[in-house]
Amino acid sequence: MPDLFKLKEHAWSEGKGRYDFLDLFRGIIVLFMIEGHVVRELLTPELRAAKLFAFHEVFHGITAPGFLFSAGFAFAIAAQRRWAEAITININLFKRTWRAVMLILIGYALHLPYLSLGKTIREATPEQWNAFFAFDVLQCIGVGILLLRILLYVVKREHVFIASLCALTLAVAYAAPVFGSGSFVHLPLFFSSALTTSSGSPFPLFPFLGFLFAGAFVSWIFLSSAQKGREAFFMRWIFGGGLFLFVLGYCLDSFPLRTYPIYNFWSTSPNYFLMRLGILLLMLSALWFFEDILASNGSPSKWIPRWLTMLGMQSLFVYIVHLLVLYGWVVNPEWNIRHWFGSSSGIFVSLLISFLVVCSMIPAAFAWRFLKKYHPVLTNGILWWMGFSLAWSFFFHPY
């Protein structure tokens, strides 16, 4: 393994050192996500039909790509730190593979119509089956991480892996209109939901998997540049590249000649993919320079809100918990914000509830981080107990 991948110690995800920008990036994405979900769910139909809400939706179209991009970024960090484990078969490789599988299972579990396999088979409607198999961010991240682990194990060489990431990013983006054309709806629902929006999936593999591959690619090059002391140079290129991709995507969609004559701009357009990827690169580089300026004038920890980086560090936990609080689940179908307020709120009330949800997630994130760091056995015990209890109820409870 070349010295390039012997990363310097910087306590990643501990909120220390010069690498808070990724947690800050994820924290901002979490804020956008919570506000977008709450407002979208609570606003009246009349307000959702207004032009201001359309602008809101364009603005919040970056949240899911942001989660996927940061997941790919974090994967590259972990893979470079544990290179030998990533390219050989060992117990730790199986553990990390299982974590990716768990993300997929949790994603499907959040869509369960009933906490009973028997009742689900007997009584679930076609709409409920569509909702169950719908691909969401968690499934997309899980599948993407599995594919990256397989690719890394197969190629075992840095330059081949980096070139593959670049090629896969473009391939996924430009294949999205093909999968979104409806040609694959004849496949079993399990597969068609994973591949295309035609079955109602909000975040299918095409094109959203491309954001995860792009995040891994950018992270790999960034860490390589960091070893050479060229972080600032690389981030300037990232900023310029982000601006170029955004302008390129906008211009290409304005041209009369297009790669695909018919496609949905908002869900499968490669040009919209380039624009969103450009925005993510601009955000990431801007946050790095922001942290760099603070570091050159003293400790950045004095100026970067700890609560915001904590939301980023615990983004997966916050993502799952806020879904349960907002939409409910099979264990709390009536004890959730959607059931209490429905689509009956104005802008002020919706924003106020968004603020309250964020305020509740902050101490929850700190508490969860405390448990994981200082009581890992207890934390694992809680997770295993919850998983076993829910699985037992699902498989053996007849309802």
C-alpha positions in Angstrom: 0.0 0.0 0.0 1.6 3.3 -1.0 2.3 6.0 1.6 -0.3 8.1 0.0 -3.0 6.2 1.8 -1.4 6.3 5.3 -3.7 9.1 6.4 -2.6 11.6 9.0 -4.4 11.4 12.3 -7.2 14.0 12.5 -10.0 12.4 14.6 -12.5 12.4 11.8 -16.1 12.8 12.9 -15.0 13.9 16.4 -15.4 17.6 15.5 -11.6 18.2 15.8 -8.9 19.4 13.5 -9.3 20.9 10.0 -11.9 18.4 8.7 -15.1 19.7 10.3 -16.3 20.9 6.8 -17.8 17.5 6.0 -19.8 17.3 9.2 -20.8 20.9 8.7 -21.9 20.0 5.1 -24.0 17.2 6.4 -25.4 19.3 9.2 -26.6 21.9 6.7 -28.1 19.1 4.5 -29.9 17.8 7.6 -31.4 21.2 8.3 -32.6 21.5 4.7 -34.1 18.0 4.9 -36.1 18.5 8.1 -37.4 21.9 7.0 -38.3 20.6 3.6 -40.1 17.5 4.9 -42.1 19.3 7.5 -43.2 22.2 5.3 -44.0 19.9 2.4 -46.2 17.8 4.7 -48.0 20.5 6.6 -48.7 23.3 4.0 -52.2 23.5 2.7 -52.8 22.4 -0.9 -53.3 26.0 -2.0 -49.9 27.0 -0.7 -48.3 24.0 -2.2 -49.7 25.1 -5.6 -48.1 28.6 -5.3 -44.9 29.6 -7.2 -43.1 30.2 -3.9 -43.5 26.5 -3.0 -42.1 25.5 -6.5 -39.0 27.6 -5.7 -38.9 25.8 -2.3 -38.9 22.4 -4.0 -36.1 23.4 -6.4 -34.0 24.6 -3.4 -34.6 21.4 -1.5 -33.9 19.2 -4.4 -30.3 19.1 -3.1 -30.9 17.3 0.2 -31.0 13.7 -1.0 -28.1 14.1 -3.4 -26.2 15.8 -0.5 -26.8 12.7 1.7 -25.6 10.4 -1.0 -22.6 12.5 -1.9 -21.5 12.7 1.7 -22.0 8.9 2.1 -19.6 8.3 -0.8 -17.2 10.9 0.6 -17.2 9.1 4.0 -16.8 5.7 2.4 -13.6 6.8 0.6 -12.2 8.0 3.9 -12.9 4.7 5.7 -11.5 2.7 2.7 -8.3 4.6 2.6 -7.8 4.3 6.3 -8.3 0.5 6.2 -7.0 -0.3 2.8 -5.7 -3.8 3.6 -9.1 -4.7 5.1 -11.0 -3.3 2.0 -9.2 -5.4 -0.6 -9.1 -8.7 1.3 -11.7 -11.0 2.8 -11.7 -10.6 6.5 -14.1 -10.3 9.5 -14.1 -6.5 9.4 -15.1 -6.6 5.7 -18.0 -8.7 6.6 -19.0 -6.4 9.4 -19.0 -3.4 7.2 -20.9 -5.2 4.5 -23.5 -6.2 7.0 -23.9 -2.5 8.0 -24.7 -1.7 4.3 -27.2 -4.5 4.2 -28.8 -3.2 7.4 -29.3 0.2 5.8 -31.2 -1.5 3.0 -33.3 -3.5 5.5 -34.1 -0.4 7.6 -35.1 1.5 4.5 -37.6 -1.2 3.6 -38.8 -1.6 7.3 -39.7 2.1 7.4 -42.2 1.5 4.6 -43.9 -1.5 6.3 -47.7 -1.2 6.2 -48.1 -3.5 9.2 -45.8 -5.0 11.8 -46.9 -8.4 10.8 -45.8 -10.5 7.9 -49.1 -12.4 7.8 -51.3 -9.3 7.8 -49.1 -7.6 5.2 -49.5 -10.6 2.9 -53.3 -10.9 3.5 -54.4 -7.2 3.6 -51.8 -5.0 2.0 -53.2 -3.0 -1.0 -51.3 -2.5 -4.3 -50.6 1.1 -3.1 -49.1 -0.2 0.1 -46.9 -2.7 -1.8 -45.7 0.1 -4.1 -44.9 2.2 -1.0 -43.1 -0.8 0.6 -40.9 -1.5 -2.3 -40.2 2.2 -3.1 -36.5 3.0 -3.1 -35.5 5.7 -0.7 -32.2 7.3 0.4 -31.2 4.5 2.8 -31.6 1.7 0.3 -29.7 3.7 -2.3 -26.9 4.3 0.1 -26.8 0.7 1.2 -26.7 -0.6 -2.4 -24.1 2.0 -3.4 -21.8 1.0 -0.5 -22.1 -2.6 -1.4 -21.2 -1.9 -5.0 -18.2 0.2 -4.0 -16.9 -2.5 -1.7 -17.2 -5.1 -4.4 -15.5 -2.8 -6.9 -12.7 -2.1 -4.5 -12.2 -5.7 -3.7 -12.1 -6.7 -7.4 -9.8 -3.9 -8.8 -7.5 -3.6 -5.8 -5.6 -0.7 -7.6 -6.0 2.9 -6.9 -5.9 4.4 -10.4 -8.4 1.7 -11.7 -10.7 2.4 -8.8 -10.7 6.2 -9.3 -11.2 5.8 -13.1 -14.1 3.4 -12.4 -15.7 5.9 -10.1 -15.6 8.6 -12.7 -17.0 6.4 -15.4 -19.8 5.0 -13.1 -20.9 8.5 -12.1 -21.4 9.5 -15.8 -22.9 6.2 -16.8 -25.5 6.3 -14.0 -26.4 9.9 -14.8 -26.8 9.3 -18.5 -28.6 6.0 -18.2 -31.3 7.5 -15.9 -33.5 8.6 -18.8 -33.4 5.1 -20.2 -34.6 3.6 -16.9 -37.1 6.4 -16.4 -38.7 5.9 -19.8 -41.0 3.2 -18.5 -39.3 0.4 -20.4 -38.6 -1.5 -17.1 -42.0 -1.4 -15.5 -42.7 -4.9 -16.7 -40.0 -6.2 -14.3 -41.1 -7.4 -10.8 -41.9 -4.5 -8.5 -38.9 -5.2 -6.3 -36.6 -4.5 -9.3 -38.5 -1.8 -11.1 -38.8 0.3 -7.9 -35.1 0.1 -7.4 -34.3 1.2 -10.9 -36.8 3.9 -11.9 -39.3 6.4 -10.7 -42.0 4.9 -12.8 -43.2 2.8 -9.8 -43.2 5.7 -7.4 -39.7 5.5 -5.9 -38.5 8.9 -4.8 -34.8 8.1 -5.0 -34.1 5.1 -7.3 -30.6 4.0 -8.2 -30.7 5.9 -11.5 -29.6 8.7 -11.2 -29.1 9.0 -7.5 -26.4 6.4 -7.2 -24.3 8.7 -9.3 -24.1 11.2 -6.5 -22.7 8.6 -4.1 -20.0 7.6 -6.7 -19.2 11.2 -7.3 -18.7 11.7 -3.5 -16.3 8.8 -3.3 -14.4 10.1 -6.3 -14.0 13.6 -4.9 -13.1 12.3 -1.5 -10.4 10.0 -2.9 -8.8 12.8 -4.8 -9.1 15.3 -1.9 -7.4 13.0 0.5 -4.7 12.3 -2.0 -4.2 16.0 -2.4 -4.1 16.4 1.4 -1.2 14.1 1.7 0.7 16.3 -0.7 -0.3 19.5 1.1 -2.4 20.7 -1.8 -5.8 20.8 -0.2 -6.4 24.5 -1.1 -5.3 24.0 -4.7 -7.7 21.0 -5.0 -10.6 22.9 -3.4 -10.1 25.8 -5.8 -10.5 23.3 -8.6 -13.5 21.8 -7.0 -15.1 25.3 -6.7 -14.4 26.0 -10.3 -15.6 22.6 -11.3 -18.8 23.0 -9.4 -19.5 26.3 -11.2 -18.6 24.8 -14.5 -20.9 21.8 -14.0 -23.8 24.0 -13.0 -23.4 26.2 -16.0 -22.8 23.3 -18.3 -26.0 21.5 -17.2 -28.1 24.6 -17.6 -26.7 25.4 -21.1 -27.0 21.8 -22.3 -30.7 21.8 -21.3 -31.2 25.0 -23.2 -29.8 23.7 -26.4 -32.4 22.4 -29.0 -30.2 19.3 -29.6 -30.4 16.9 -26.7 -29.1 13.4 -26.0 -32.6 12.2 -25.1 -35.5 13.9 -26.9 -38.0 12.9 -24.1 -37.2 12.8 -20.4 -38.3 14.2 -17.1 -36.0 17.1 -16.2 -36.7 16.9 -12.5 -36.2 13.2 -12.0 -34.0 11.7 -14.7 -32.3 14.6 -16.6 -28.5 14.2 -16.9 -28.3 18.0 -17.1 -30.2 18.5 -13.8 -27.8 15.9 -12.4 -24.8 18.0 -13.4 -26.4 21.1 -12.0 -27.1 19.5 -8.6 -23.6 18.0 -8.5 -22.2 21.4 -9.3 -24.1 22.9 -6.4 -22.8 20.2 -4.0 -19.2 20.9 -5.1 -19.7 24.6 -4.6 -21.1 24.0 -1.1 -18.3 21.6 -0.1 -15.5 23.8 -1.3 -17.1 27.0 0.2 -17.3 25.2 3.6 -13.7 24.1 3.4 -12.5 27.6 2.7 -14.7 28.9 5.5 -13.1 26.5 7.9 -9.7 27.3 6.5 -10.1 31.0 7.1 -11.3 30.3 10.7 -8.3 28.0 11.3 -5.9 30.6 10.1 -7.3 33.1 12.6 -7.6 30.8 15.6 -9.5 27.7 16.5 -12.4 27.0 14.1 -14.3 25.3 16.9 -15.1 28.7 18.4 -17.0 29.8 15.3 -18.5 26.6 13.9 -21.7 25.6 15.8 -21.1 22.4 17.6 -24.8 21.5 17.4 -24.7 21.8 13.6 -21.7 19.5 13.2 -23.3 17.1 15.6 -26.4 16.9 13.4 -24.0 16.1 10.6 -22.1 13.5 12.6 -25.4 11.8 13.6 -27.2 12.4 10.3 -28.3 8.8 9.9 -29.8 8.7 13.4 -31.5 12.1 12.9 -32.8 11.0 9.5 -34.6 7.9 10.9 -35.9 9.6 14.1 -37.3 12.6 12.3 -39.2 10.4 9.9 -40.8 8.6 12.8 -41.7 11.8 14.5 -43.1 13.4 11.3 -44.7 10.6 9.4 -45.2 7.9 12.1 -44.6 4.2 11.6 -46.5 1.0 12.3 -45.9 1.5 16.1 -47.1 5.1 16.1 -49.6 5.6 13.3 -51.5 8.3 15.2 -48.7 9.8 17.3 -47.0 11.8 14.7 -47.0 15.4 13.3 -48.7 14.4 10.0 -51.6 12.9 11.8 -52.0 15.9 14.2 -51.7 18.7 11.6 -52.2 17.1 8.2 -52.1 19.4 5.2 -53.8 22.3 7.0 -51.1 24.7 8.1 -49.9 28.0 6.9 -46.3 29.1 6.3 -45.7 30.5 9.8 -47.0 27.4 11.6 -45.1 25.0 9.2 -41.8 26.9 9.8 -42.4 27.0 13.5 -42.9 23.2 13.7 -39.8 22.8 11.5 -37.9 24.8 14.0 -39.3 22.8 17.0 -38.4 19.5 15.2 -34.8 20.7 14.7 -34.6 21.8 18.3 -35.7 18.3 19.4 -33.2 16.5 17.1 -30.2 18.4 18.5 -30.3 17.0 22.1 -31.3 13.6 20.7 -28.2 13.6 18.5 -25.9 14.7 21.4 -27.5 11.9 23.6 -27.0 9.3 20.9 -23.4 10.3 20.3 -22.8 10.1 24.1 -24.2 6.6 24.3 -22.2 5.4 21.3 -19.0 6.8 22.5 -19.1 6.1 26.3 -21.5 3.1 26.5 -21.0 1.1 23.3 -22.1 -2.2 24.8 -25.3 -0.6 26.1 -25.9 1.0 22.7 -25.4 -2.3 20.8 -27.6 -4.0 23.3 -30.4 -1.5 22.7 -30.1 -1.8 18.9 -30.1 -5.6 19.0 -33.0 -5.7 21.4 -35.0 -3.4 19.2 -34.1 -5.3 16.1 -35.0 -8.7 17.6 -38.3 -7.4 19.1 -39.4 -5.9 15.9 -38.4 -8.9 13.8 -40.1 -11.3 16.2 -43.3 -9.3 16.1 -43.2 -9.0 12.3 -42.6 -12.7 11.6 -44.7 -14.3 14.4 -47.4 -11.8 15.4 -50.6 -12.7 13.5 -52.5 -9.4 14.3 
